[in-house]
């Protein structure tokens, strides 16, 4: 019969808490990772932000990459310790953490199924939603099943934990590699962030050009005329090459801005929008681009941009 009165040492407390925390981080990382993969593969046309998805994928991949090995190592140390002192399986701390994990996983399963049934009755099921529910359900059921088995098992020399550790390590590595095909490699992500900054800076320049025309009724001959010592605005340059963006006047009401992008943009759904835009309105403009040099022609509508009349007392 197991001795449940054995006391925990500081080492036991450290290993047990470290093991369970890294386990939680690993599972949370897996859930976030695969939910974002679903978002990327089955985008919601009404609410799709690739930047947010890629940021969450990087966060989740970091969690999985660090937490999974830490969990496996701490599990190995605990197993080695319990092999020397079998009575440690009866530690109160270990049982409390095990039952708490079972409780969390059971509640997660129930809530996940409730959400699924609610959306089913509401007629709002979609492939992306079902896949997300399946991801959470699969992880929660796996956690519940494993810890229930671990709680009841009598065979202290079972090879199943070792097999589980190998499967978990391979699965973690595979999950991170999958992200390279869905979201892109770290190099691609860096290029994409440079491209996002280029678009933001082109929007800033466009806003300043439109403001210049609104006040002076003519387009600036070059971007240096946009410099404002009061507001501190200076026309930005390419964040990577430090080369000035191209600016060209097409006619008195039309101008063109050009930049060289590293990758093609993911948003190609707004190709047919007209080119009359308020400054900085990135949500209604077409800023899609291919890789390489891309130019944006903008036409100012004089009826939309009228300088406010100054009242002189």
C-alpha positions, -999 to +999 in steps of 0.1 A: +000+000+000+013+035-010+025+057+018+005+089+013+020+106+044+054+111+028+063+148+029+073+169-001+108+183-002+116+216-019+129+197-048+096+178-052+076+211-050+099+227-077+097+197-101+060+192-097+051+228-102+076+233-130+063+202-147+026+212-146+032+248-156+053+238-186+026+213-195-001+239-194+020+263-215+026+235-240-011+227-244-021+264-246+006+268-272-008+239-293-043+252-291-034+288-301-011+274-329-037+252-345-066+277-341-045+303-360-037+277-386-074+272-391-078+310-393-051+312-420-064+283-440-101+292-437-101+330-435-131+350-424-137+375-452-154+399-427-126+397-401-092+387-415-059+401-403-029+382-415-006+403-393-025+393-362-025+356-372+012+355-379+020+373-346+000+347-326+016+319-345+050+332-336+040+335-300+025+300-299+055+285-317+078+300-291+057+286-263+057+251-279+094+252-288+105+261-252+077+246-230+075+211-246+112+202-241+111+217-206+080+195-198+096+164-212+129+169-192+110+177-159+088+146-165+119+125-170+134+138-137+102+131-119+100+096-133+136+090-123+130+103-088+098+082-083+117+051-096+141+055-067+114+064-042+081+049-054+062+064-024+065+098-040+037+088-063+015+093-033+026+129-026-004+152-018+010+179-041+012+156-070-024+143-065-037+178-061-021+190-093-033+159-112-069+162-100-068+200-108-056+192-143-084+166-147-108+192-135-096+219-160-096+195-189-131+181-180-145+217-178-129+226-211-145+196-228-179+204-214-177+241-223-163+233-258-192+209-265-217+235-251-204+261-275-206+236-304-242+226-296-252+263-292-238+272-326-254+241-341-288+251-328-282+287-339-274+275-375-239+291-374-217+261-380-188+266-405-158+245-413-134+269-395-156+269-364-159+231-363-122+227-368-115+251-339-139+232-316-122+199-327-087+213-319-098+223-283-117+190-278-088+169-290-063+185-267-086+185-237-096+148-242-060+139-247-050+156-214-079+141-195-072+106-208-035+107-201-037+120-166-066+096-157-044+067-169-014+081-150-035+084-118-048+048-119-018+030-133+000+005-111+029-004-134+057+020-125+080+008-153+055+013-181+070+025-214+039+045-223+052+078-208+084+075-228+063+068-260+041+097-251+072+120-247+086+109-281+052+115-298+049+149-281+083+160-292+078+149-328+043+165-328+057+198-314+085+199-340+060+190-368+035+217-357+062+244-358+074+233-393+038+233-406+037+269-397+065+276-422+042+264-450+011+281-438+025+314-424+060+315-438+095+311-425+111+336-401+128+352-431+094+356-448+079+371-417+107+397-415+102+406-451+065+409-445+070+433-416+092+455-438+064+455-465+038+464-439+060+493-428+064+504-464+026+505-469+022+525-437+048+550-448+032+553-482-001+560-465+016+588-445+031+603-476-002+601-494-019+619-466+007+647-466+004+651-503-034+654-502-031+678-473-005+699-493-029+700-522-059+709-500-040+739-486-021+751-518-043+737-546-013+722-563+007+690-559+042+693-544+070+691-570+089+666-548+086+650-514+111+674-498+084+701-499+063+681-475+088+687-447+071+705-418+093+719-391+063+725-368+048+690-370+082+674-375+071+655-406+099+644-429+092+621-459+102+586-447+125+563-467+124+526-474+130+510-439+154+483-453+173+500-482+170+536-469+162+547-505+136+574-510+101+563-522+093+573-557+068+601-562+056+614-596+030+639-607+008+625-635-014+655-639-026+684-617-049+661-597-032+628-601+000+615-585+019+582-582+037+566-553+060+536-559+079+512-536+098+480-540+083+451-519+099+419-508+068+397-510+033+397-526+006+409-502-021+385-490-050+409-495-060+407-532-097+412-527-099+450-531-085+454-566-114+473-581-118+502-557-117+537-571-089+560-561-107+588-543-097+584-506-093+604-475-058+604-460-047+575-438-078+555-447-060+522-450-093+502-447-109+515-479-078+518-501-061+493-524-027+487-511-023+452-525+011+446-542+032+419-559+068+413-550+091+439-566+083+474-577+047+484-573+031+518-580-001+533-567-019+560-587-040+583-566-065+609-580-077+638-558-113+647-560-115+685-556-151+682-542-139+660-514-109+680-504-118+716-499-098+738-476-118+752-447-124+789-449-105+808-422-127+833-403-109+866-397-122+889-370 
